[in-house]
Amino acid sequence: MTVTQADGTLTVGGRFRRVNWRQYVVYIGFIVVFIYFAATQGANFVNPTTLVTIITQATPITVMAVGTVFMLSLGEIDLSIGSTVALSALVAAVSLQATGQWWLAALAGLAIGAVVGLVNGLFVTLVRLPSFLVTLATMGLVAGLAQQLTNLQSVPVTEPVFSWIFGAGDIAGMPILVVWSIVMVALGWHVLRQRRFGAHVLAVGNRAAAASVSGIRVNRVKLIVFALSGVTAGLAGLLYSGRLAGATYTLGGSDLMSVLAAVIVGGTALTGGKASMIGALVGSLFMSMINYGLLLGGLTVAQQMIVRGVIILIAVSLSLRAKKSS
């Protein structure tokens, strides 16, 4: 006999085995949506080219999701990641034109992301402003800088090594973007689950005051996580510019919703203390699959945004209910 409890768990066979079904929502949803698109789109959806396209298009979202898992686990939020994507991509592209050195351009793009993240972190830790307000302000500030940098002009990226590493290459037949996804998620999972720093992040997200009493340097942990969020957004900007062979101020403009949806649907609690790196990966693939399937179905970009908004509402509702029942 199986009974559903009020907190969303299942009691199975009278043995009081409790299973929290909410942690499997993203996996169930992924399978259901895949079957739906496979049935409605047929061969247009179920073919190797489409599946690879879904994975490669999800890579920037996946990379940013790694940083956002740490951010939400901390009980904070970074709304500036989309703007940071554009600024980092443009800085890298301009640096590439000026120096011709792909590694200097990559470092410049990542450094911009780190600086934005550290600025956010300093205002949160030292000035003690809410991260929502700080990153809302820097979102507009960084977007303005991205538009001002090249006067709204796109910057082409033609350096072959840069393009190969950050978008156009492949390793043993596997697209380099897929490799980036695997490496970033594996690294994020290792730090979160196998290293002391990951435990500190979760402890601060659960209860910052208790973490401080136990000897954890809370402000230091927050600064590192904000910098990490900026760096992952910067890397996403490099991946966009490498794949698209150019950078523009519109890059990352609609990514914030997708990243938050992927991470929250994937099982990371919006209020901190609970995280799932693998869930975030599946969530990013889930969002990419929905976007591509809706595009094949003839839906406009505006309609796709509506669907993403509905998913975020459902995900946040489940996340908050799960937090209250824990």
C-alpha positions in Angstrom: 0.0 0.0 0.0 1.3 3.5 -1.0 0.2 6.6 0.8 1.0 10.2 -0.1 1.8 12.3 3.0 1.1 16.0 3.3 4.8 16.9 3.0 5.1 15.3 -0.4 6.7 12.0 0.7 5.4 8.5 0.1 4.9 5.8 2.6 5.4 2.5 0.7 4.1 -0.9 1.7 3.4 -0.1 5.3 7.1 -0.1 6.1 7.3 3.7 6.4 9.8 4.1 3.6 9.7 7.8 2.9 10.5 9.0 -0.6 10.4 12.7 -1.4 9.0 12.7 -4.9 9.9 16.3 -5.5 13.6 15.5 -5.9 12.6 13.5 -9.0 10.4 16.1 -10.6 13.0 17.2 -13.1 13.8 13.6 -14.3 10.1 12.7 -14.6 9.4 16.0 -16.4 12.4 15.5 -18.8 11.1 12.0 -19.8 7.5 13.1 -20.2 8.4 16.2 -22.3 10.8 14.1 -24.4 8.1 11.6 -25.1 5.6 14.3 -26.0 7.9 16.0 -28.5 9.0 12.7 -29.9 5.3 11.8 -30.5 4.3 15.2 -31.9 7.4 16.2 -33.9 8.5 12.7 -35.0 11.7 12.4 -36.9 12.2 16.2 -36.8 12.9 15.8 -33.1 14.2 12.3 -32.6 17.5 12.3 -34.6 21.1 12.7 -33.7 21.5 16.2 -35.1 18.6 17.6 -33.1 19.8 15.9 -29.9 23.3 17.2 -30.3 21.9 20.7 -31.0 19.9 20.6 -27.8 23.0 19.6 -25.7 25.3 22.2 -27.3 22.7 25.0 -27.0 22.3 24.1 -23.4 26.0 24.4 -22.6 26.1 28.1 -21.6 23.0 27.6 -19.5 24.7 24.5 -17.9 27.9 26.4 -17.2 26.0 29.3 -15.5 23.8 26.8 -13.7 27.0 25.4 -11.9 27.6 28.9 -10.4 24.0 29.4 -9.6 23.7 26.1 -7.7 26.4 27.5 -5.3 24.7 30.9 -5.2 21.2 29.6 -4.3 22.7 27.0 -1.9 24.2 30.0 -0.1 20.7 31.5 0.2 21.7 34.4 -2.2 20.8 35.2 -5.8 22.7 36.8 -8.7 20.5 38.6 -11.3 23.4 40.1 -13.2 24.7 36.9 -14.9 22.9 37.6 -18.2 24.5 41.1 -18.5 27.9 39.7 -17.4 27.7 37.2 -20.3 27.4 40.0 -22.8 30.1 42.2 -21.3 32.6 39.3 -20.9 32.0 38.2 -24.5 32.5 41.7 -25.8 35.7 42.3 -23.7 37.1 39.0 -25.0 36.3 39.8 -28.6 37.8 43.3 -28.4 40.9 42.0 -26.7 41.2 39.3 -29.3 41.2 42.0 -32.1 43.7 44.1 -30.2 46.2 41.5 -29.2 45.5 38.5 -31.5 46.2 36.2 -28.5 43.3 33.9 -27.7 44.5 33.1 -24.2 44.7 36.8 -23.3 41.2 37.4 -24.7 39.9 34.4 -22.7 41.6 35.7 -19.5 40.1 39.2 -20.0 36.6 37.8 -20.4 36.9 35.6 -17.3 38.5 38.5 -15.3 35.5 40.8 -16.1 33.2 38.1 -14.9 35.2 37.7 -11.7 35.3 41.5 -11.1 31.5 41.8 -11.5 31.0 38.9 -9.1 33.4 40.4 -6.5 31.7 43.8 -6.7 28.4 42.1 -6.0 29.9 40.1 -3.2 31.5 43.2 -1.5 28.2 45.1 -1.5 26.5 42.0 0.0 29.1 41.2 2.7 30.5 44.6 3.6 27.6 47.0 3.0 25.2 44.3 4.0 22.7 44.9 1.2 20.4 42.2 0.0 21.8 40.3 -3.0 18.6 40.7 -4.9 18.9 44.5 -4.8 22.6 44.6 -5.4 22.6 42.3 -8.5 19.4 44.0 -9.8 21.4 47.3 -9.8 24.6 45.7 -11.3 22.5 43.9 -14.0 21.5 47.3 -15.4 25.0 48.8 -14.9 26.8 45.9 -16.6 24.3 45.9 -19.5 24.9 49.6 -20.0 28.7 49.0 -20.0 28.2 46.2 -22.6 26.2 48.6 -24.8 28.7 51.4 -24.4 31.8 49.3 -25.0 31.3 48.9 -28.7 28.5 51.5 -29.2 26.0 48.7 -29.8 28.1 47.2 -32.6 28.8 43.4 -32.9 32.4 42.3 -32.8 33.4 39.3 -35.0 35.5 36.5 -33.6 37.7 34.8 -36.3 40.7 33.5 -34.3 40.7 29.8 -35.1 42.1 28.5 -31.7 39.7 30.6 -29.7 36.8 29.4 -31.8 37.9 25.8 -31.6 38.3 25.9 -27.8 35.1 27.8 -27.0 32.6 26.5 -29.5 33.5 25.1 -32.9 35.9 22.2 -32.0 35.4 18.6 -31.2 37.3 15.9 -29.4 37.1 12.4 -30.8 33.9 13.3 -32.6 32.3 14.8 -29.5 31.5 18.6 -29.8 33.7 20.7 -27.5 30.6 22.3 -26.0 29.5 18.9 -24.7 33.0 18.4 -23.1 32.7 21.8 -21.4 29.3 20.8 -19.9 30.7 17.5 -18.6 33.8 19.1 -17.2 32.0 22.0 -15.5 29.3 19.8 -13.9 31.8 17.2 -12.7 34.0 20.0 -11.2 31.0 21.6 -9.6 29.8 18.3 -8.2 33.2 17.5 -6.8 33.6 20.8 -5.0 30.1 20.8 -3.7 30.0 17.2 -2.5 33.6 16.2 -1.9 35.4 19.3 -0.7 35.2 21.2 2.5 34.2 24.4 0.7 31.0 22.8 -0.6 30.1 21.8 2.9 30.7 25.3 4.1 28.4 26.7 1.4 25.6 24.5 2.4 26.1 25.2 6.1 26.0 29.0 5.4 22.8 28.5 3.3 21.2 26.5 6.1 22.0 28.9 8.9 24.6 31.6 8.5 24.7 32.5 12.2 25.3 28.9 13.2 28.0 28.5 10.5 29.8 31.6 11.8 29.8 30.2 15.4 31.2 26.9 14.2 34.2 28.8 12.7 33.2 29.2 9.1 34.3 32.5 7.6 30.9 33.4 6.2 31.8 36.6 4.3 34.8 34.8 2.7 32.6 32.0 1.5 30.1 34.5 0.1 32.8 36.4 -1.8 34.1 33.3 -3.4 30.7 32.1 -4.5 29.8 35.6 -6.0 33.2 35.5 -7.8 32.4 32.0 -9.0 29.0 33.1 -10.3 30.7 35.9 -12.3 33.4 33.6 -13.7 30.8 31.0 -14.9 28.9 33.8 -16.6 32.1 35.0 -18.2 32.8 31.5 -19.4 29.3 31.3 -20.9 30.1 34.5 -22.7 33.2 33.0 -24.2 31.3 29.9 -25.3 28.6 32.0 -27.0 31.2 34.1 -28.8 33.1 31.0 -29.9 30.1 29.2 -31.1 28.5 32.2 -32.9 31.8 33.5 -34.2 31.1 36.9 -32.7 30.0 38.9 -29.7 27.1 41.4 -29.2 25.5 43.2 -26.3 22.3 41.1 -26.6 24.1 37.8 -25.6 22.7 36.3 -22.5 19.8 38.7 -22.4 17.2 35.9 -21.9 19.4 33.4 -20.0 18.6 34.4 -16.4 15.1 32.9 -16.5 16.4 29.7 -18.1 19.3 29.3 -15.6 17.1 29.9 -12.6 14.4 27.5 -13.9 17.1 24.8 -14.6 18.6 25.1 -11.2 15.4 25.3 -9.2 13.6 22.5 -11.2 16.8 20.5 -10.7 16.3 20.4 -7.0 18.3 23.3 -5.6 16.4 25.1 -2.9 15.7 28.8 -3.6 16.1 29.6 0.1 19.5 27.8 0.5 21.0 24.8 2.2 20.0 22.2 -0.5 21.6 21.6 -3.9 21.7 19.2 -6.8 24.4 19.6 -9.4 23.3 16.7 -11.5 19.7 18.0 -11.2 20.9 21.4 -12.6 22.5 19.6 -15.6 19.2 17.8 -16.3 17.3 21.0 -15.7 19.4 22.9 -18.3 18.9 20.1 -20.8 15.2 20.1 -20.0 14.9 23.9 -20.7 16.9 23.6 -23.9 14.7 20.7 -25.0 11.6 22.7 -24.3 12.9 25.7 -26.2 13.9 23.7 -29.2 10.7 21.6 -29.2 8.5 24.7 -29.0 10.6 26.3 -31.8 9.9 23.2 -34.0 6.3 23.5 -33.0 6.1 27.0 -34.4 5.9 29.0 -31.1 7.4 32.5 -31.1 10.1 33.6 -28.7 7.5 35.5 -26.6 5.5 32.3 -26.2 8.6 30.4 -25.2 9.3 33.0 -22.5 5.7 32.5 -21.2 6.4 28.8 -20.9 9.7 29.3 -19.1 7.9 31.7 -16.7 5.2 29.1 -15.9 8.0 26.5 -15.2 9.7 28.9 -12.8 6.5 29.5 -10.9 5.9 25.8 -10.5 9.5 25.1 -9.6 9.6 27.9 -7.0 6.4 26.7 -5.5 7.7 23.1 -5.1 11.0 24.4 -3.8 9.4 26.5 -1.1 7.0 23.8 -0.1 9.8 21.3 0.2 11.8 23.7 2.4 8.9 24.2 4.7 8.3 20.5 5.1 12.0 19.7 5.8 
